[in-house]
Amino acid sequence: MNIVEAIRVALQSLWANKLRSVLSTLAIVIGVAAVIAVVTFVAGIDGYVSGKIFNLGADVFIMSKLSPVETSVDHFLETEKRKNIDMEDYQAVLEACSHCDYVGAALRNNTGHVKYAEQGINDTTVQGITPSMAPIYDTDLTAGRMLTETDLDNRAPVAVIGTDIVEHLMAGVDPLGKEIRVDGWTYQVIGVGKKKGKTLGQTLDNYVMIPITVYLKQYGAHSASIRISGKASAAGASLDEAVDEARVALRAHRHDRPGAEDSFDIETNASLLSIWKDFSSTFFMATIGVACVALVVGGIVIMNIMLVAVTERTREIGIRKALGARRDDVLVQFLIESVTLSLIGGVLGVILGASFALLVTALIGMPSAIKLWAVAAGLIVAASVGVFFGVYPARKAAMLDPIAALRFEM
C-alpha cells in the first residue's frame, strides 16, 4: 500500500470529522504542552541559576550561619540555634586562609528606603560589604569607583548604587558626588553599578552597597549573621585547600568541639547547583507524571474514536477487501490515521507549550529556553501514543470478514 496515499486518506477522514478529531486530540495537546512548558521553564531557570544566582565561579566558596539553599526543615531549625557569624570570625578566616586571593564579608537588608531630593524608592537591597567582595563577585561599574579599605576603616558614609536608583531618583543628573538618604542615613554616591536587568519580574538593579562597618553601625552589630566569601588563589591552589583552611580557622575561632559538626555551612558553586538540580528534577518528574496521565487519557480517547471509526466504515472496509486490499493494508491505514491524529495533537501541544512559556517570559521575565530535544521527545511520545492505542482498533478493522462487512448497515 502506498504510504503517501494512506496519509492522504487519513487526513481526509480526519477532516471530514473535524470536531471529533479536535476533541480527541485535546488531551494529547494538554499533555505535550505541559511537558514542553515545564522543560522550557526548568531549562531557562537552570541556566539563570547557573549564570546569575549561583555564578560564584569554580574558585569561590561561601561560609554562612545557614545555607542559602536550605531544603531540610529539621536542619533549618537546628541552624537557627547557632550563633551569628561576626566580623571577628571574618578576621580569623582572613588571616588564616593563605590559599585565598580574596576573603570578603557581606550583610544585606532587602527592605531599604532610598530618598534623593523629594523622591524616594522602596524595597531597595542595602548591602554592607568589604571591598574584597567586588573581585569575588566580579562586580562591574559604569561610573565612579568601588568601596576601598580606607572607606571601611574610616566608616565613610559612601555608597555604590544600582541603575534603578539613578533612573528613578536622579534622571538627567550626574549621580557621582550627590547625597542620598538610605533608611534615614546620608551617603555620598561614589559609583554606579552595571545594569543587570530583571528576573521573575524582580529587578536586580535596585541596590545600595555601603562599607560593612557603616552597615553594622546603622543596623546594629547583632542585626544579622555575616556571610564570609573566599576566592581560591590563582597560583595553583585548589578550592578544596582554601576551603579546608577557612573551615579549620572558623571552627577554631568559634570553639567547635573536636568531632562535632560545624557551627556554620560552607557552600561552593558546585554544591549549590547540585541542591538546585535535585529540587528542579523533583519538580520536573512530578509534572511529567501529570503530563503522562494526560497522554494516557488522550490515547484512550483516540482508541475509542478509532473504534467508532471502524464501526462507521465497516462497509468501506468490506469494499476495499473485496477489491483486493490485504489485512496489512487495512491495518496500516487505520494505524496511520491514529498516528496522524496523535501527531497533530503533539504539534499543537508543542506550539501551545512553547507559546505559553514565551508569553510568561515576556510578561513577568521568568527565564525560559526552548530545547529541541524536548520538542522531538514530545512529538515522538505523541506518535508512540498513537501507535500504542491505535493497534487494537486497526487490528479489529483488519480482521473484519469482507462478506460480513459488505452486509453491515448502520
C-alpha positions in Angstrom: 0.0 0.0 0.0 1.3 3.5 -0.9 2.1 5.3 2.4 1.5 8.8 0.9 -1.9 7.7 -0.3 -2.6 6.2 3.1 -1.7 9.5 4.8 -3.9 11.5 2.3 -6.9 9.2 3.0 -6.2 9.5 6.8 -6.2 13.3 6.6 -9.4 13.3 4.5 -11.1 11.1 7.1 -10.0 13.4 10.0 -11.1 16.5 8.1 -14.5 15.0 7.5 -15.0 14.8 11.3 -13.2 18.0 12.4 -14.9 18.5 15.7 -14.5 14.9 16.8 -10.8 15.0 15.7 -10.2 18.1 17.7 -11.8 16.8 20.8 -10.0 13.5 20.6 -6.6 15.3 20.4 -7.3 17.7 23.3 -5.7 15.5 26.0 -2.7 14.9 23.8 -2.3 18.7 23.3 -2.6 19.3 27.0 -0.1 16.6 27.9 2.6 17.6 25.3 2.1 21.3 26.1 2.6 20.7 29.8 5.9 18.8 29.0 7.2 21.4 26.7 6.3 24.3 29.0 7.9 22.6 32.1 11.0 21.7 30.2 11.3 25.2 28.8 10.9 26.8 32.2 13.2 24.3 34.0 15.9 24.7 31.3 15.6 28.5 31.4 15.7 28.7 35.2 18.6 26.2 35.4 20.6 28.5 33.0 19.7 31.6 35.0 20.5 30.0 38.3 23.8 28.8 37.0 24.7 32.1 35.3 23.2 34.6 37.7 22.2 33.4 41.2 24.9 30.8 41.9 27.5 32.2 39.5 30.3 32.1 42.1 32.9 30.7 39.8 34.7 27.4 40.3 37.1 29.0 42.8 34.7 30.7 45.2 33.1 29.5 48.5 30.6 30.9 51.0 30.6 30.4 54.7 27.3 31.3 56.5 25.2 30.5 59.5 22.7 28.8 57.2 23.0 27.6 53.7 21.4 30.0 51.1 19.5 27.0 49.7 18.1 25.2 52.7 15.9 22.2 51.9 15.5 20.4 55.2 13.2 21.8 57.9 15.0 20.0 60.6 18.3 21.3 59.6 16.9 24.8 59.3 15.5 24.7 62.9 18.8 23.3 64.1 20.9 26.1 62.4 18.6 28.8 63.9 20.2 27.9 67.3 23.7 28.7 66.0 25.3 32.0 67.0 25.8 34.5 64.3 29.0 34.8 62.3 30.6 38.2 63.1 33.5 40.4 62.0 35.9 38.7 64.3 35.1 35.4 62.6 35.8 37.1 59.3 39.1 38.4 60.5 40.1 34.9 61.7 39.4 33.4 58.2 41.1 36.4 56.5 44.3 35.9 58.5 44.4 32.1 58.2 43.4 31.4 54.6 46.8 31.6 52.9 45.4 29.8 49.8 42.8 32.6 49.3 43.4 35.5 46.9 40.5 37.3 48.5 38.3 36.9 51.6 35.3 39.1 52.0 32.3 39.7 54.2 28.8 40.8 53.4 25.4 41.6 55.0 22.2 42.6 53.4 18.7 44.1 54.1 16.1 43.8 51.4 13.6 46.4 52.7 15.6 49.6 52.5 14.2 53.0 51.6 16.3 55.4 49.5 15.5 59.1 49.1 17.0 61.8 46.9 15.7 65.3 46.9 11.9 64.8 47.3 11.7 61.5 45.6 12.1 58.0 47.1 12.2 54.3 46.2 11.3 51.4 48.4 12.4 47.7 48.7 16.0 48.6 48.0 18.6 45.9 48.8 21.1 47.5 51.1 24.4 45.6 51.2 27.2 46.1 53.6 30.4 44.7 52.1 34.1 44.7 52.4 36.0 45.9 49.3 37.3 42.4 48.5 33.7 41.3 47.7 34.0 43.2 44.4 36.6 40.9 42.8 35.0 37.8 44.4 31.7 38.5 42.6 33.2 40.3 39.6 31.2 43.5 40.3 31.4 45.9 37.3 30.8 49.7 37.5 29.7 52.0 34.7 30.9 55.2 36.6 32.9 56.1 39.6 34.8 53.8 41.9 34.3 50.8 44.2 34.5 50.9 48.0 38.0 50.8 49.4 39.7 49.7 52.7 40.0 53.4 53.6 36.2 53.7 53.4 35.9 50.6 55.5 38.4 51.7 58.2 37.1 55.3 58.4 33.4 54.2 58.3 33.0 56.6 55.4 29.3 57.3 54.6 29.8 56.5 50.9 27.7 54.2 48.6 27.7 52.4 45.2 24.2 52.4 43.8 22.3 50.4 41.1 20.9 51.8 37.9 17.3 51.7 39.2 18.1 54.4 41.8 19.7 56.5 39.1 16.8 56.1 36.7 14.0 56.7 39.3 15.6 59.3 41.5 18.4 61.0 39.5 17.2 61.1 35.9 19.2 63.7 34.0 21.6 64.2 36.9 25.2 63.0 37.3 24.8 60.8 40.4 28.5 60.9 41.4 29.1 63.1 44.4 25.4 63.5 45.1 24.0 62.7 48.5 21.2 60.2 49.1 19.4 59.0 52.2 19.2 55.3 53.0 16.8 54.5 55.8 17.4 58.0 57.3 21.2 58.0 56.9 23.1 60.2 54.5 25.6 58.8 52.0 27.6 60.2 49.1 27.4 58.3 45.8 30.8 57.3 44.6 29.9 54.7 42.0 27.2 53.3 39.8 26.9 49.5 39.1 26.4 48.0 35.6 22.8 47.2 34.7 21.8 43.6 35.4 18.1 43.6 34.3 15.2 41.6 35.7 14.3 38.1 36.5 10.9 36.6 37.6 9.6 40.1 37.4 12.0 41.4 40.0 14.7 44.0 39.3 18.3 43.2 40.1 19.4 46.9 40.0 17.6 48.4 43.0 20.5 48.2 45.5 22.9 50.2 47.5 26.4 49.0 48.6 28.0 50.6 51.6 31.0 49.7 53.8 30.1 46.8 56.1 31.4 48.8 59.1 28.9 51.5 58.3 26.1 48.9 57.8 26.8 47.4 61.3 26.7 50.9 62.8 23.4 51.8 61.1 21.6 48.5 61.6 23.3 47.1 64.7 26.2 44.6 65.1 23.8 41.9 66.1 21.2 42.5 63.4 22.1 39.5 61.2 24.8 36.9 60.6 27.6 37.8 58.2 28.4 35.8 55.1 32.1 35.2 54.5 33.2 34.6 50.9 36.6 33.4 49.7 38.2 33.1 46.3 40.9 30.5 46.0 44.4 31.6 44.9 45.1 31.7 41.2 48.6 30.4 41.9 47.6 26.8 41.6 45.9 26.1 45.0 42.7 24.1 44.7 39.4 25.3 46.1 39.4 22.3 48.5 42.7 23.5 50.1 41.3 27.0 50.6 38.0 25.7 52.0 39.9 23.4 54.4 42.0 26.3 55.7 39.0 28.6 56.1 37.0 25.8 57.8 39.7 25.0 60.3 40.2 28.7 61.1 36.5 29.3 61.7 36.0 26.2 63.8 38.8 27.2 66.0 37.6 30.7 66.4 34.1 29.6 67.2 35.4 26.9 69.6 33.6 24.0 67.8 34.4 20.8 69.7 36.6 18.1 68.0 34.3 15.6 66.3 31.3 17.9 66.5 29.5 19.2 63.4 30.5 22.7 62.1 28.5 25.5 63.6 28.2 27.0 60.1 27.6 25.9 56.5 30.1 26.0 53.6 28.8 26.1 50.0 30.5 26.2 46.6 29.1 26.8 43.2 29.0 23.0 42.6 27.2 22.2 45.8 24.6 25.0 45.4 23.9 23.9 41.8 23.6 20.3 43.0 21.0 21.2 45.5 19.1 23.2 42.9 19.3 20.4 40.4 17.8 17.9 42.9 14.9 20.3 43.6 14.2 21.1 39.9 14.5 17.4 38.9 11.9 16.5 41.5 9.5 19.2 40.3 10.2 18.2 36.7 9.4 14.5 37.4 6.2 15.3 39.2 5.0 17.4 36.3 6.0 14.8 33.8 3.9 12.3 35.8 0.9 14.5 35.5 1.5 15.0 31.8 1.8 11.2 31.3 -1.7 10.8 32.8 -3.0 13.3 30.3 -1.3 11.4 27.5 -2.7 8.1 28.6 -6.2 9.7 28.7 -5.6 11.1 25.3 -4.5 7.7 24.0 -7.7 6.1 25.4 -9.8 8.8 23.7 -8.1 8.2 20.4 -8.6 4.4 20.7 -12.3 4.9 21.4 -12.6 7.3 18.4 -10.9 4.8 16.2 -13.2 2.0 17.3 -16.1 4.2 16.4 -14.5 4.9 13.0 -14.1 1.2 12.4 -17.8 0.7 13.1 -18.8 3.6 10.9 -16.6 2.5 8.0 -17.3 -1.3 8.1 -18.9 -1.3 4.6 -15.9 0.7 3.3 -13.5 -1.8 4.7 -15.6 -4.6 3.1 -15.5 -2.9 -0.3 -11.7 -2.4 0.0 -11.1 -6.1 0.9 -13.4 -7.2 -2.0 -11.3 -5.1 -4.3 -8.1 -6.8 -3.2 -6.9 -4.9 -0.1 -5.0 -7.1 2.3 -5.3 -7.2 6.0 -2.0 -5.4 6.3 -3.2 -2.6 4.1 -6.3 -2.0 6.3 -4.1 -2.3 9.4 -1.7 0.3 8.1 -4.5 2.6 7.0 -6.1 2.8 10.4 -2.8 2.9 12.2 -1.7 5.8 10.1 -4.9 7.6 11.0 -4.3 7.1 14.7 -0.7 8.2 14.5 -1.7 11.3 12.4 -4.3 12.2 14.9 -1.9 12.0 17.8 0.9 13.8 15.9 -1.4 16.7 15.1 -2.1 16.9 18.9 1.6 16.7 19.5 2.4 19.5 17.1 -0.4 21.7 18.6 0.9 20.8 22.1 4.5 21.9 21.2 3.2 25.2 19.8 0.9 25.8 22.7 3.6 24.9 25.4 6.3 27.0 23.8 4.0 30.0 23.2 2.8 29.8 26.8 6.4 29.8 28.1 7.4 32.7 25.9 4.3 34.7 26.9 5.1 34.2 30.6 8.7 35.2 30.0 7.5 38.4 28.2 5.0 39.3 30.9 7.0 38.6 34.2 10.5 37.9 33.0 10.7 34.2 34.0 13.7 32.7 32.3 12.9 30.1 29.6 14.8 28.2 27.0 13.2 26.0 24.3 15.1 22.8 23.9 15.0 21.0 20.5 15.3 17.6 22.3 12.2 18.3 24.3 10.3 19.2 21.1 11.5 16.0 19.4 10.6 14.0 22.5 7.1 15.5 22.7 6.4 14.5 19.0 7.9 11.0 19.5 5.8 10.4 22.6 2.7 11.7 20.8 3.3 9.4 17.9 4.0 6.5 20.2 0.7 7.1 22.0 -1.0 6.9 18.6 0.7 3.7 17.7 0.1 2.0 21.1 -3.6 2.9 21.3 -4.2 2.6 17.6 -3.1 -1.0 17.2 -6.3 -2.6 18.7 -8.8 -0.6 16.5 -6.5 -1.1 13.4 -6.3 -4.9 14.1 -10.0 -5.1 14.6 -10.6 -3.4 11.2 -8.1 -5.6 9.5 -9.7 -8.8 10.9 -13.2 -8.0 9.6 -14.7 -10.6 7.3 -15.3 -8.8 3.9 -18.6 -10.6 3.3 -20.0 -9.7 6.7 -18.6 -6.2 6.3 -20.4 -5.7 3.0 -23.7 -6.8 4.6 -23.2 -4.4 7.5 -25.6 -1.4 7.7 -25.5 1.4 10.2 
